[in-house]
Amino acid sequence: MGNTYRLVRPIVPIGLVLFLFLCLVLLSKSTAFSTNSSLFSLAITLDLIFAIPTLYFLLIRRTKVHRITVLLVLVIGLIVGTSILPAEKQYFLSLFKVWGLPFIELVALAFVIAKIRSVVKIRKKEKQSQSDFFTSVKAICTQFLPQKVIHLIAFEIAVLYYGFFSWKKIELGENEFSYHKNNTTLSLFGIFIFLTAIETFVLHLLVIKWSFWIAWILSGASFYLVVQLFGLMKSFARRPHTIGKDRLLLRYGIATETEIKFEDIKEVILSNKDLENNNLTKKLSILGDLEGHNVIIRLNKENILTSLYGLQKRFNVLALYVDNAESFKQKIDAAIKGVKVIAAPLEQWKEI
């Protein structure tokens, strides 16, 4: 009975909102609306913008439904209003689109940034070296976003942060290792950005002769791709590989990452040879064979590699590049021996 109640309760506000939307649509088609369209248009606008989102919020505030869905209800209401109201009766609706909606978006963004900054400060006080901006963004997003879109939203925020706001030089700690200085990573991304910019310019000149709006839409999409590549490229220096107390944290900027416990590592090999071709052999870099590797980590069991937009891949062999590969291997080997030394007395004690 309790499980049924938990399932039904979130459905109630959603069903009620849909019912109210349907009632407003039917009202807009009625003869009463046609006889006094100005008054009813204003009433429908206020219902769509204020009444229904507020009612929905009051119904979900003590449920597990994410509060961010209030914005979704508001956006749907704007779409419904634009569809059912006569164009000449959409003055207040248009006014809200121009001023109200951007204001709400700014407030939501300010709230997210404030929460992120507070989490970053707390984690810095706790001296958690692995708690970088991207990690903090994901931690904050779990509080008010559905699980499926957390990584997507966090990635977009991190791209803008690393691309435009993070300029301070990062000093690596004793157990942190860079991976972008001595290989072709930055050069490849620089080439991608340059080619995208040139292609965008040429494509814009060709398409604008056919359609002005399509040309600018394509140019805008290409420009944002350049922003994403630039933000990703800058994140390399700010998200190094980290050897922790009991695990290894491997990153490729904000594109891919994985955590490997020392007890799960079979061996660490310094090698740039081609990898065996099987489903459980992966590269940390999203560029695949375009970028070389000099370290291969073999595991005792399968692990998870989180890639772009939260996509997950399973692996038991992982290839990556480390600028100071020798020191990297030595520290991991020492950490693995430390784990074994601790584990051995515990096993002996259990036998006694």
Buried (B, 14 or more C-beta within 10 A) or exposed (E): EEEEEEEEBBEEBBEBBEEBBEEBEEBBEEEEBEEEBEEBBBBBBEBBBBBBBEBBBEBBEEEEBBBBBBBEBBEBBBEBBBEBBEEEBBBBBBEBBEEBBEEBEEEEEEEBBEBBEEBBEEBEEEEEBBBBBBBBBBBBBEEBBEEEBBBBBBBBBBBEBBBEEBEEEEEBEEBBBBBBEEBBBBEBBBEBBEEBBEEBEEBBEEBBEEEEEEBEEBBEEBEEBBBBBBBBBBBBBBBBBBBBEEBBBBBBBBBBBBBBBBBBBEEBBEEEEEBEEEEBBBBBBBBEEEBBBBBBBEBEEEBEBBBBBBEEBEBBBBBBBBBBBEEBBEBBBEBBEEBEEEEEEEEEEEEE
